[in-house]
Amino acid sequence: MKAMVLHAIGQPLVPEDRPDPLPGPGEVRLRVEACAVCRTDLHVVDGDLSSPKLPLVPGHEIVGIVDAVGAGVTALVEGARVGVAWLGHTCGTCYFCDGDAENLCDAPVFTGYTRDGGFATHVLAEADFAYPLSGFDDPVAAAPLMCAGLIGWRALRMAGDGQRIGLYGLGAAAHILAQVCRWQGRDVYAFTSRGDTPAQAHALSLDARWAGSSDDKPPVELDAAIIFAPVGGLVPKALPAVRKGGRVVCGGIHMSDIPQFRYGLLWGERQLLSVANLTRADALEFLAVAPQAGVKTTTRVYALGDANQALADLRVGRYQGAGVIVP
């Protein structure tokens, strides 16, 4: 197999040839068809998330074909197309797993962080954390659904049933979620960096009601806002944009520090929430919704050897939608 490997935080990924991995009990091996590039990959490579497994193959938005099956696996067979996401294992016994909150597991394993991920030609995954994608014919289009889509879906559910939804940061997750909101009959208000007219135009092409700068006041009070950009300074900007009793959901694993703000921004029973990972139930639910909603992902394809360029382009926002590595 070939892989792009992180050996030291802050350093470029290194191309390597490795022996083909063999699946253990309960595991499957995938021939990777596509792996989307997530901002969390940047947080891992740049050291914003501490203590990754090193050396590490990043990548956790994986679509591939099962080409080897470990002992005890009966639900998946060779030749099946499946998706693999960030949550790669849970203990199944802690307080959170026992309470249907496995996304908060005390002893999790994360794909592309504490186990090798999909910036490679092959990857191992636990069969119980691989999602059948029999109805998804385009692996490149499906790859961003495995994190941007899943986390966006969980964030939307946490935002509640409000009609007017603000999306801060129109990246991979928001461009998927805007389409889901449209399908649900909701109104989307998109917030981007000041002067980012391509992102604002992209939002309007997805039928957003309004698109503007995160410094701007939207034309209406929002029922909820979801922050995808990893910028803590957006919290005190989003809070006054939502109505009393509204919610602001922080949708990323990592965010810069939230600056001090006056209590009046939170008063009125506004709620500030965070999203942590996802559950397998979230994944199965969203993967059923996405085709019904007619979600179409905007992607830029990179060869495996160009993984460093894909990360660099994401860092500075050189494309709309999602970058996808195709081995």
HUHU-V206390 format. One record per residue. N is the residue number from 1. PHI is phi as a letter, one per 20 degrees, with the letter a starting at -180 (999 if undefined). BURIAL is + if it has 24 or more other C-alpha atoms within 12 Angstrom, else -. Layout:
BEGIN
n=N phi=PHI burial=BURIAL
n=N phi=PHI burial=BURIAL
END
This chain:
BEGIN
n=1 phi=999 burial=+
n=2 phi=d burial=+
n=3 phi=b burial=+
n=4 phi=d burial=+
n=5 phi=c burial=+
n=6 phi=e burial=+
n=7 phi=d burial=-
n=8 phi=b burial=-
n=9 phi=g burial=+
n=10 phi=n burial=-
n=11 phi=d burial=-
n=12 phi=f burial=+
n=13 phi=f burial=+
n=14 phi=d burial=+
n=15 phi=f burial=+
n=16 phi=b burial=-
n=17 phi=e burial=-
n=18 phi=c burial=-
n=19 phi=f burial=-
n=20 phi=g burial=-
n=21 phi=f burial=+
n=22 phi=d burial=-
n=23 phi=f burial=+
n=24 phi=e burial=-
n=25 phi=g burial=-
n=26 phi=m burial=+
n=27 phi=d burial=+
n=28 phi=c burial=+
n=29 phi=d burial=+
n=30 phi=d burial=+
n=31 phi=e burial=+
n=32 phi=f burial=+
n=33 phi=e burial=+
n=34 phi=a burial=+
n=35 phi=b burial=+
n=36 phi=f burial=+
n=37 phi=d burial=+
n=38 phi=d burial=+
n=39 phi=f burial=+
n=40 phi=f burial=+
n=41 phi=g burial=+
n=42 phi=f burial=+
n=43 phi=f burial=+
n=44 phi=f burial=+
n=45 phi=f burial=+
n=46 phi=e burial=+
n=47 phi=n burial=-
n=48 phi=f burial=-
n=49 phi=d burial=+
n=50 phi=e burial=-
n=51 phi=m burial=-
n=52 phi=f burial=+
n=53 phi=f burial=+
n=54 phi=c burial=-
n=55 phi=f burial=+
n=56 phi=c burial=+
n=57 phi=e burial=+
n=58 phi=f burial=+
n=59 phi=o burial=+
n=60 phi=c burial=+
n=61 phi=d burial=+
n=62 phi=d burial=+
n=63 phi=c burial=+
n=64 phi=b burial=+
n=65 phi=d burial=+
n=66 phi=f burial=+
n=67 phi=c burial=+
n=68 phi=b burial=+
n=69 phi=c burial=+
n=70 phi=e burial=+
n=71 phi=f burial=-
n=72 phi=n burial=-
n=73 phi=e burial=+
n=74 phi=c burial=-
n=75 phi=e burial=-
n=76 phi=c burial=+
n=77 phi=c burial=+
n=78 phi=g burial=-
n=79 phi=n burial=-
n=80 phi=f burial=+
n=81 phi=e burial=+
n=82 phi=c burial=+
n=83 phi=d burial=+
n=84 phi=c burial=+
n=85 phi=d burial=+
n=86 phi=f burial=+
n=87 phi=f burial=+
n=88 phi=d burial=+
n=89 phi=a burial=+
n=90 phi=c burial=+
n=91 phi=f burial=-
n=92 phi=m burial=-
n=93 phi=c burial=-
n=94 phi=f burial=-
n=95 phi=g burial=-
n=96 phi=f burial=-
n=97 phi=f burial=-
n=98 phi=f burial=-
n=99 phi=d burial=-
n=100 phi=m burial=-
n=101 phi=c burial=+
n=102 phi=f burial=+
n=103 phi=f burial=+
n=104 phi=d burial=+
n=105 phi=g burial=+
n=106 phi=f burial=-
n=107 phi=c burial=-
n=108 phi=e burial=+
n=109 phi=c burial=+
n=110 phi=d burial=+
n=111 phi=f burial=+
n=112 phi=m burial=+
n=113 phi=b burial=+
n=114 phi=d burial=+
n=115 phi=b burial=+
n=116 phi=f burial=+
n=117 phi=d burial=+
n=118 phi=d burial=+
n=119 phi=f burial=+
n=120 phi=a burial=+
n=121 phi=e burial=+
n=122 phi=b burial=+
n=123 phi=b burial=+
n=124 phi=e burial=+
n=125 phi=b burial=+
n=126 phi=f burial=+
n=127 phi=g burial=+
n=128 phi=f burial=+
n=129 phi=d burial=+
n=130 phi=d burial=+
n=131 phi=d burial=+
n=132 phi=g burial=+
n=133 phi=c burial=+
n=134 phi=f burial=-
n=135 phi=e burial=-
n=136 phi=d burial=+
n=137 phi=e burial=-
n=138 phi=d burial=-
n=139 phi=f burial=+
n=140 phi=f burial=+
n=141 phi=f burial=+
n=142 phi=f burial=+
n=143 phi=g burial=+
n=144 phi=f burial=+
n=145 phi=f burial=+
n=146 phi=f burial=+
n=147 phi=b burial=+
n=148 phi=g burial=+
n=149 phi=f burial=+
n=150 phi=f burial=+
n=151 phi=f burial=+
n=152 phi=g burial=+
n=153 phi=f burial=+
n=154 phi=f burial=+
n=155 phi=f burial=+
n=156 phi=f burial=+
n=157 phi=f burial=+
n=158 phi=f burial=+
n=159 phi=f burial=+
n=160 phi=n burial=+
n=161 phi=e burial=-
n=162 phi=f burial=+
n=163 phi=e burial=+
n=164 phi=d burial=+
n=165 phi=d burial=+
n=166 phi=e burial=+
n=167 phi=d burial=+
n=168 phi=d burial=+
n=169 phi=n burial=+
n=170 phi=e burial=+
n=171 phi=e burial=+
n=172 phi=f burial=+
n=173 phi=f burial=+
n=174 phi=f burial=+
n=175 phi=f burial=+
n=176 phi=f burial=+
n=177 phi=f burial=+
n=178 phi=g burial=+
n=179 phi=f burial=+
n=180 phi=f burial=+
n=181 phi=f burial=+
n=182 phi=f burial=+
n=183 phi=f burial=-
n=184 phi=e burial=-
n=185 phi=n burial=-
n=186 phi=e burial=+
n=187 phi=d burial=+
n=188 phi=d burial=+
n=189 phi=c burial=+
n=190 phi=d burial=+
n=191 phi=d burial=+
n=192 phi=c burial=+
n=193 phi=f burial=+
n=194 phi=g burial=-
n=195 phi=n burial=-
n=196 phi=e burial=+
n=197 phi=f burial=-
n=198 phi=f burial=-
n=199 phi=f burial=+
n=200 phi=f burial=+
n=201 phi=f burial=-
n=202 phi=f burial=+
n=203 phi=f burial=+
n=204 phi=f burial=+
n=205 phi=f burial=-
n=206 phi=e burial=+
n=207 phi=m burial=+
n=208 phi=f burial=+
n=209 phi=f burial=+
n=210 phi=b burial=+
n=211 phi=b burial=+
n=212 phi=a burial=+
n=213 phi=e burial=+
n=214 phi=f burial=+
n=215 phi=e burial=-
n=216 phi=e burial=+
n=217 phi=e burial=-
n=218 phi=f burial=+
n=219 phi=f burial=-
n=220 phi=c burial=-
n=221 phi=f burial=+
n=222 phi=e burial=+
n=223 phi=f burial=+
n=224 phi=b burial=+
n=225 phi=c burial=+
n=226 phi=d burial=+
n=227 phi=d burial=+
n=228 phi=e burial=+
n=229 phi=f burial=+
n=230 phi=e burial=+
n=231 phi=c burial=+
n=232 phi=f burial=+
n=233 phi=f burial=-
n=234 phi=f burial=+
n=235 phi=f burial=+
n=236 phi=f burial=+
n=237 phi=e burial=+
n=238 phi=f burial=+
n=239 phi=g burial=+
n=240 phi=f burial=+
n=241 phi=e burial=+
n=242 phi=e burial=+
n=243 phi=f burial=+
n=244 phi=g burial=-
n=245 phi=n burial=+
n=246 phi=e burial=+
n=247 phi=c burial=+
n=248 phi=d burial=+
n=249 phi=d burial=+
n=250 phi=e burial=+
n=251 phi=e burial=+
n=252 phi=d burial=+
n=253 phi=f burial=+
n=254 phi=c burial=+
n=255 phi=b burial=+
n=256 phi=f burial=-
n=257 phi=g burial=-
n=258 phi=e burial=-
n=259 phi=f burial=-
n=260 phi=f burial=-
n=261 phi=b burial=-
n=262 phi=f burial=-
n=263 phi=g burial=-
n=264 phi=g burial=-
n=265 phi=f burial=+
n=266 phi=e burial=+
n=267 phi=g burial=-
n=268 phi=n burial=-
n=269 phi=l burial=-
n=270 phi=f burial=+
n=271 phi=c burial=+
n=272 phi=d burial=+
n=273 phi=c burial=+
n=274 phi=c burial=+
n=275 phi=d burial=+
n=276 phi=c burial=+
n=277 phi=m burial=+
n=278 phi=b burial=+
n=279 phi=d burial=+
n=280 phi=f burial=+
n=281 phi=f burial=-
n=282 phi=g burial=+
n=283 phi=f burial=+
n=284 phi=f burial=+
n=285 phi=f burial=-
n=286 phi=f burial=+
n=287 phi=f burial=+
n=288 phi=e burial=+
n=289 phi=f burial=+
n=290 phi=g burial=+
n=291 phi=f burial=+
n=292 phi=f burial=-
n=293 phi=f burial=-
n=294 phi=m burial=-
n=295 phi=f burial=+
n=296 phi=c burial=+
n=297 phi=e burial=+
n=298 phi=e burial=+
n=299 phi=c burial=+
n=300 phi=c burial=+
n=301 phi=e burial=+
n=302 phi=c burial=+
n=303 phi=f burial=+
n=304 phi=g burial=+
n=305 phi=f burial=+
n=306 phi=d burial=+
n=307 phi=f burial=+
n=308 phi=f burial=+
n=309 phi=f burial=+
n=310 phi=f burial=+
n=311 phi=f burial=+
n=312 phi=f burial=+
n=313 phi=f burial=+
n=314 phi=f burial=+
n=315 phi=g burial=+
n=316 phi=d burial=-
n=317 phi=m burial=+
n=318 phi=e burial=-
n=319 phi=b burial=+
n=320 phi=e burial=+
n=321 phi=m burial=+
n=322 phi=c burial=+
n=323 phi=e burial=+
n=324 phi=c burial=+
n=325 phi=e burial=+
n=326 phi=d burial=+
n=327 phi=g burial=+
END
